[in-house]
């Protein structure tokens, strides 16, 4: 990957920064560029480049009154004038408001997030505005107990922000074993109710995705790393490799959730309501454990050695319960 490509920030990163920087500057007009950059933990030159793009933001027809005006004066102070349409209250459709309510409720229940009274208050107002007729069964949604705090989350976030290479102890679900790794943590994000870190595994010289709650130790090595542009939020939770094995399964209706939760390379509907899928797996052990959960609702089509692993795992589990 070229050095130029490594230095290019992703659009999502720039948007995320501006969503927090712009409201602050609007409420604190004339703030110094260096002060704002320090407050939001970003280089001053990066903030200036982001602000240079901001003045092109607005709504059609993109006339002078439709765009955001940004000025950095000779004293390095920032002034932002919002376009007139930003002064009008935001009006959402009921479907948009309901989607926002459900997503906010999910976010509020995510393990590892600090208390968010502002979000709770906003959700209460949304709930009242939508009313029971619109919410229907959604009113019964309850946040899952986040359980014990994720001890590695804070150190991993700090390492990603400071671009610090760290040593970690990680429990790999695929092999059911602990291993020690040296990684460059680049993007920390939430997906499907879990925290993940997209990182570069130094030993294998390749990208890897780690679930933060499976990290037991985070120890800085004293080295820093240069970002490689790894994807964070919104990415697939599985990174294909040349070592993948294609696993073909036939899923009864009760097990079709597997196709929704795990990455598949092909899916074929059958007349009886079952689904044939192909999914990539770097190791068969985790697939065998998954199949024990669904029992007879899934059938292994190939490879044959997976069937043997499931049988062996079932016998081991039975013997342990007998013991």
Helices and strands as residue ranges (DSSP letters): H 3-7, H 11-27, E 31-32, H 33-39, H 44-54, G 64-66, E 69-72, E 77-81, G 84-87, H 94-108, H 117-135, G 136-140, H 151-162, E 164-172, E 177-191, E 194-201, E 206-211, G 212-214, E 215-224, E 245-251, G 253-255, H 257-261, E 266-269, E 275-281, H 285-294, G 295-297, E 298-302, H 304-322
